[in-house]
Amino acid sequence: MRVLFLIQGEGRGHLTQALSLAQLLKTAGHEVIGALVGVTAERIVPAFFSEMFTAPITPVFSPGLVYNAGTNALEPFRTTVQAIRSMRPFWRSLKQVRNHINAHRPDVVVNFYEMLGGMTYALLKPSAPMICIAHQYMAFHTDFQCPKGQWFYRQAFKFNTLLTCFGAHELLALSFDKQANEPGKRLRIVPPLLRREVTELNPKAVGAGTSEDFLLAYVTQPGLKIELEKAHQQRPDVRMDAFHSDASGPDQFIDDTLTYHAIDGKRFLDFMARCKAIVTTAGFESVCEALYLGKPALMIPQPNHYEQSCNAIDSQRTRVGIASDQFDLNQLLAYIPQYDPQVSERFRAWHAQGYFLFLAALNRAVTPTSKPSSGGFLSTRVRHLLRS
């Protein structure tokens, strides 16, 4: 089977999931023939992905999210304005995606939450079937819990998610635990995609009682770095190691108990394996890695980031950790003794089912018993959206 990836380049989560699926497909004897990665002038293909992904990578322009550098808040209005201003290059990108698919003739396209995928299939009808993979598709599940209120953000999130999957043969929703499929929505629940580098670590060796006495932080936005430094000033007795993109080198020593590290996927996992808990935004990927390794997590959703607010609720439901609107080390330190290692054991058992579930989905896409009705799927989802 020849598989082409289409990946949203925002953050590291979707790119990491693509690396994981590529490893799975190679093990099963299939070929990943390349990846189209959504980028902007400010957001290029990250080095960790280009160094590890073995097939050709083609950057394609796709509008990104806009954050407030001071507050770390997602700015929906500025994001929308930027997207409108980008309509002409966006249209060129759609044609580039369509032409790439038709020229390379993959058996199936796997779309990791890139809007270029849904819009290309909606408007230009490429020749290959597409399946879509993301945690965000849990938003279409009947039992998915969302924050109370926030009507505008809820509608914007669901509509944006809808645009990524128009024309998809199936939606594979990554979930912390097993839940019922919803065939009428072409929605199947699957385990998270974790890199082999994570699963090859020995969870027993990094569990409670054997971890080192430090907290690990993953900082993606400038605003969260400010909050981290405030927390450090309040608890200078607590050792913290923080990975963030602005670090001046591999190890930037601030003082005796705070060290910054440049983003490095391999080193980050090494630190996660040894830490006693992790502080991060409520991004799905990092929380799953912490859960697999049995590490309690303090999750801080970025302001106005509705998706991360949903993730925080879902994480607490499965007892992955605790959510907070601030970098509260005291809250995390109080939670660590309450963490149940059985939560991690159940998660690893669920994750082990992924190999067969993902391969089955790809096989269904390339040998469909019935052709998906893209227009019907879209109209059905819009009606559900308007009624919610």
N, C-alpha and C positions, 0 to 999 in steps of 0.2 A: 504494500500500500504506500502510495506517495502522498505525503501530507505537507501542506503549506500553512504556516502560522501567520496570523495577523494580530499584532500585540499593541495595546495601549502602553505608551512609554512613560506615563506619569507615575512617579514613585518607583518602587522596586517590586511590588507584589505581583503584578501581572507578568512581568519579565521573569521573575523567579518561578512562577507557575509554569511558564513556557519551557524553561530549562528542565523542570521536573518531568513534564510530559514528554519532552524530547528524549530524556533518559529512559523513560518507560517504553516508548515506541521502539527505540533502538534495541532494548532487551527483547522485545517481541518480534524483532526482525523486520520492522517497517522502516521507511526512509522519510526523514524530514528534509524536504528539498530547499527550504529557505524560510525567512521571516521578513515580513513587512512590519516595520516598527513606527508608530506614530511619534513624530518629533516636532519641536518648534525651534526657532532660532536660539532660544535660551535653554532648550532642553534637548540635548543630543542623546544618542544611544549610549547608555552608561558603559564604562569599561568592563565592569564585572560581567555584563551580559555578552559583549562582543568577544571577550577573552574565553568564555566558556561555551558559547554556542558554536557548533562546528559547521553549520550550513551557511550559505551566503545570507547576508543581512542587507536589506534595502530600506533606508530611512525614507519616510513619507510624511509630508507636512500634515499635522492635525492640530486644531486649536486646543490649547491647554487650559487648566484652571488658573485663576488669579488669586493670590493670597496677599493679605496685608502684612508687610514685612515687620511691622512693629507689634501687632497683636496676634499674629499667626492665624487670623480668621480668614476663612474662605469668603470671597466677595462675589456673590452671584451676579450682581448687576454688571460689574466690570468684566466678569467672565463672559456674560451674554454679549456685551458690546464688542468685546474682542472677537468673539465668534462671528458676529454679523460683519465686522470689517474684514474678516478672512474668507468671505464666501467665494470669491474668485479662485484663490489658491486652493480652497477646499474642494471646489468642483474639479480642478485639475488633478487633485489627489485621488478623487473617486475614479476618474478615467485611468489614472496610473494603476490603481489597484485592479480594476477590471481587466486592463490590458495585460497585467502581470499574470493574473489567474488564467486568462485565455491562452497566453503564450506558453506557460509552463505546464498547463493541464494537470494539476494535482487531482488525485482521486477524491480528496476532501480538504476543505479549508477549516482550520480551527481558529476561531476568533476569541481572543482574550480581551473582551470588553472594549474594543476599539470601535468608535462610532463610524469610522470609515467603512467598516464591514457591513453594518446594517444598512447604511445609506447607499452603499454600492449595490447591494443586493436589491434594495428597494427601487432604485432608479435605473440601473444599468444591467441587471440580470446576468451575472457571470455564469460560466458553464458548469462549475463544480458545486456540489452540495456544501453547506456550511453548518457546523455546529458551534455553539457559543458556550464558553466556560467562564464563570466568575461567581464569586460569593454574592455579588449584587443581585443575581437572579432570584435569590431567596425572597426579595421584595415582592415577588409575584405569588409566593406561597401563602396559602390561606392562614396558616398558624404563625407566620412571622410577626414578631413583636416590634413595634416602632414607637418612637417617643410620642408622648401625648402632645396635642397641639401641633404647632409648626406646619400648618396646612400647606403653606406655599412651598416650603422646602421639601415636604413629602411628595407633592405633585411634580416638582421639578426633578427630583431624584428618580422617580418612577418613569417619568416621560423620557429622561435622558437614557435610562437603562433600556427602555423600549426601543429607542432609536439604534442601539448597538446590535440588536438581535432580529431586526426585520428580515424575513426570508430564511431564518434559521430552520434547519431540519429538526433540531432539538436544542433545548437549553439545559445545560448541566450546572446546577447550582451547588457550589461548594458549601459544605455545612460542617459545623463542629460535631454533629451527631446525626445518626440515621433518622430520617423522617419519611413520611409517606410521599410517593411520587404523585404528580397531578397530570395524568396523561392528556386531559382535555386542554391543558395549557402547553403541551409538549415539554413539560418540566419534569426533570429527573434529579433526585438528590444524590450527590456523590461526595466522597471524602475529599478533604483538602489535598492539593498537590504539594508535596514537600520534596525538597532537593535530597538526593541520595546522601549528600554530605551530612544532612541532619539525621536521617534514618540510620546511618552507619555508626553514629555515636552510640555508646552504650548507656541507655537511660538509667540503669541500675547504678552505674558508677557516678552519676551526677545527681542523684536524688537527695532527699532530706538527710542531713547528717554527714554528708560527704562533700558538700559544696563549700566554696571558699567564702570568706566574710566580706563580700562586696556586692553592691547593686550595679546592674548594668542598665544604661539608658541609650535609647536610639532616638536621635534628634534629627528630624527632617526639615524643620522650618526655623527661621531665626527667632520667632516669638517663643518657641518652646525652649530654646537655649537660654533665653532671659529668665524663664520660669525655673529652669534647672539651677541656674546660678543663685537665684533667690532661695531655693530649697537648700542649697549647699551652705549658704550663709546661716540659715536657721539650724542646720544639723551638720556642722563641720566635723563631728566625730564619726560620721558615717562615710565610709569609703565608696566613691562612685567612679565608674569608668564609663565615659559617654562617647559614642560614635556619632560624628556629625560631619557634614560636607565642608564646613569651613575650617576644620582643624588644620593647623600649619604643618603637620607631619604625622607619621605613624603614632608617635607618643608625644603629646604636648602636655607637660606637667604644669598644672596650675598651682597646686600646693600639695601638701602631704596626703590629702585624701580625695583629690579631684584630678583626673587625667582625661584629656580629650584624645580621641583617636580618629584618624582619617577613615572614611568609609572603606571597608575591606570585608567582603563577604566571608572569606575563610576565617579571618581573625575574629570577626563578630561571632561566628558560631563557636569558636574556641572559648571566647569569653562567656557566651551564654551557657556552655556546658559546665563552666566552673562557678558561675555566679549563684547567689542564693535567691535572687528575684530580679525581675526586669521592669523597667519603666519605659513606656512607649506610648505613641498615639494609639488610637483604636483601629489601626490598620489590620486587616485580616491575617496577612501572611506572618508577620512577626509574632502575633498572639498564638497562632497555630504552632509555630516552631517552639515557643516557650512551653506550650501545653504538651507537645510531644516529649520534651525533655524534662517535664515535671517541674517547671519553674513558675511560681506565682507571679502574676502580672498586675501592675497598676496601669490602667489604660486611661489616657487623657484625650478624649475626642477634640479635634481641632474645632474652634468656634465656627458656627454656621455650616459645619461639614455634616450634613444629615446622615450620610452613609456611615460615618464613624460613630455617630450617636446610636444608630441601629446596631452596629457591631458591638458597642459597649453593653447594650441591653442583652444581646444574644450571648455574649461572653459570660455575663453574670448569671444568665439562666443556666448555663452548663457548668458554672462554678470554676471557670478558668482563672478568674481573679476578681478585682474590684475596679469600678470606674469612678473617676473623679473629674471635676472641672479644674483642678489645680494640681500642681506638683507637690503632693503632700506625703513626705517620706514617713511621717509618724503613722499615717493611715496604713501604708504598705507594711511597715515593720510590725504593726499590731496584727495584720492579717496573716503574715507568713506562718505562725504556729497553727493557724486554723486550716491551712491548705490540705486537702485530701488527696494523697497520691493515687487513689483509685480512679480519680477523674482522668488522670493521665493514662492509666492502664486501659480504661475503656476507649479513650481516644485512639490509642495505638492499634487496638483491635479493629476499630472502625476504619482507620487509615489503611489497614492491610487489605481491605476489600477493594480498594481503588483500582488496582491493576486490572482486574477482570471487568469492572464497571466501565472504565474508560475505553478499553478495547471493544467491549460490546457496543458502546455508543458509536464508535467509528465504523464498525461493521454494519450497523443499522443504517448509517448515513450513506454508505457506498452501495448497499444492496437494499434500498427501501422497498417496503411492501406497498407503500402508497406515497404519492408525491405530496409534500407539504403545501398547503394553501397559504402563501405568504400574506395575501391581502386579507383573508379571513382571520388569520392569526393577529394581524395588526389591528383590524377593526374590533376584534374581541377584546384585546388588551386595552384599547382606548376606551371602550365602554366600561370596562372594569375600573379604569383609572378615574373616569368622570364620576362614577358612583361612589368611589371611596371617600 
